[in-house]
Amino acid sequence: MTKIYSAKKIITMNPARPFVTHIAVKDGKILGTGELDELSRWGEYELDNSFEGKVIMPGFVEGHAHTMEGTLWRYVYCGFFDRTDPDGKIREGVKTIETVVERLVEADKKLKDPNMPLSGWQLDPIYMNNKRVSRRDLDKVSTTRPIGIMHASGHIMNVNSKALELGGLMKAGINHPGIPLDKDGYPTGELYGPDAMTPIGVHVGFNRSMTDSDEDGLIAFGKLCVRTGVTTVTDLAARLTEEGVEAMLRITSEKNYPARIVPLKVFLAATPKETIEFAKSLKKKSTDRLRLGRIKAVADGSIQGFSARMRWPGYHNGAPNGLWYTAPDQLSELYELALVAGIQVHTHTNGDEATEMALDMLEGALKKYSSPDHRFTLQHCQLADAAQFRRMKKLEMCVNLFANHHYYWGDEHYKLTVGPDRALRMNACKTALSTGVPMAIHSDAPVTPLGPLFTAWCAVNRLTASGRTQGKQEKITIEDAMYAITLGAAYTLHMDDEVGSLETGKSADFAILEEDPYLSDANELKNVKVWGTMQGGRIFDAKNL
Ligand SMILES: [Zn+2]
């Protein structure tokens, strides 16, 4: 049966017909958009006026997030900013290391099993005068229970002495770039990079690997999607174990699962050849709501964690250069094999040296195996300069910029990490667009909260947490930002023929809004309320999840 929905305004992103009043849906797809009279000519229909006062947009596409956020909400929230949880409750941020410890002490008291690990997430010492947390701070919570807190960047973890002991690291003189040592020669308890974090992670509750969500987590993450208008979302660095894929297939196929998940197999702990073969075999298991068969590579760490790879002159505060997560020859081999196999690769680069390396490796690979429409995408790519955007254009790459960073870490980038000059060019949305590089913008949830309208607000205003505008030349218009969170992101996933706009034949995926983002004051964009979503013709009310 055809259903026709009326709305105050329907923003289609279809260039031939950008704004309409009615949309017809049949079998989970869009039959057409236009006026009621036009749509009624398809034959019998049922008119639904329940969205009469609302604004309908294409369901938002989040091109860089991690479903693990759903799981993390079961751990102790140690973030600096207030944040909305999957049930819509606002959780208060913590402002000092002492308060982090207090919050952990409270959580510790509630745990009955004395051996059960205690886990926290979203810590960011950069807001606390960059005072580092040590194993001694966490030993105040417990010396018998292993404790671990993941940093907001996901690239650093703090653990207590018990956790170090269980992981065999509570000894002097360890020589590892990801394991800094205290004056006493023992590890400080701060662990950098997957190499250092993974073996200890298993003892502190991050035992499913840092990147996986479990079934309850996936369900919780689905709720966050509805609350933020997201209908297609990536899980950008998943291990995708057999068991993990089975769970994802099971949960996403449930009648009421509200989002389409696009997990990317992370290139880690396997050879390029194995990874490509694995992605090829996964691709065959894809369903409408679970899209498998893409790969994510990670070139470096994070800028605020000083683990990103920087070109000259390096970090503004003199911190040593960051870490390579993937060696250049490994990335090169992965690109070559992926181009031949027709498998898409997204590559995390934060520092400009990492971006340069990825560009060099892809250029070399394309010389050997040119591939039309490969859409290899640089993820974050925060510090790219104009010349690097020109190279991306030449190599037909896409970019997904981390717009939310302006707000969350913009002040720190200005003061500490890269300094005033380079801070202005971070996440250069305007340059990407004027150079003609297909662009998306993202939250990298859980690194920052999922919410495409907020991400759009960041790209449009470029305000930092302290209220400064950082890089006004790189601001983009509301129209461009709305494109970036719909078709822009869909394009980077090779899915712009299915989602990202409201056009005949595409999936009936809507973000249903209380107000019109096009008419909002640029400053108010983040306050536009989301009523809920439609995904594949199914309606989800954010107040009733
Ligand atoms: Zn990420």
Boltz pocket constraint, residues with backbone or C-beta under 6 A from the ligand:
constraints:
  - pocket:
      binder: B
      contacts: [[A, 64], [A, 65], [A, 66], [A, 236], [A, 237], [A, 444], [A, 445]]
      max_distance: 6.0
